[in-house]
Amino acid sequence: MSYGVICLVEVHKVNGGGPSHEGNVYLIVDEVPVLIDAGRNAEAILGNVEKFVDPRKVEFIILTHCHHDHTAGVPALKEATEAKVLIGEGEVCDLGDDVATGSYLYEEDPAEFGVDGTLEEGDVINLGDWSLQVLMTPGHSPGSISLYEPRAKVLFSGDTLLPHGNIGRTRRSGEAVKVLVKSLERLAGLDVLVLYPGHMEPTDENVAEQLKTSLEFARSIH
Ligand SMILES: [Zn+2]
């Protein structure tokens, strides 16, 4: 008997909780389990990962961008999982910089870790049932990426796009916002059923409309 297509891929938000100054961390449980971003509270994140998968099975930690609230947890998570760290190639030069990563805002040093691979436009990360397409979506930071899964129509947007008409903080300089508007225009062309943002809760409520509102907001501050 056929039950049709059953999606066996699970996505769990595995944030450490506590202070809100932590970007969202997602665990995708597919044949190749991966983490999207690394938050700040590695110990709590690992505890949450363990509920779903052996942390040592995590193959990649894919960073949407270099900001401290998304990368501070990398050294401890990398050590515990032995996963390979991937980040957009335009973001590598800002790692280790307390201003570019924003670590000074937390009165902390930037996380120190090695990058095992860089991602470019058009790269595809094959996880088994899911394949994540790498999209360069600069603006929030110069090398921000988004990850799109075309079959499930899910988008991991980092801080480029946040739910309910929000966008991630930018320096709001004309140039950065102009670049962000372009990235949002691009995301608006995707068919997205579920949005997994870098902050706030994931959403599947009329994502196209939410995206349009974010785009209009970004255009209004341009
Ligand atoms: Zn950010």
Boltz pocket constraint, residues with backbone or C-beta under 6 A from the ligand:
constraints:
  - pocket:
      binder: B
      contacts: [[A, 65], [A, 67], [A, 140], [A, 159], [A, 168], [A, 169]]
      max_distance: 6.0
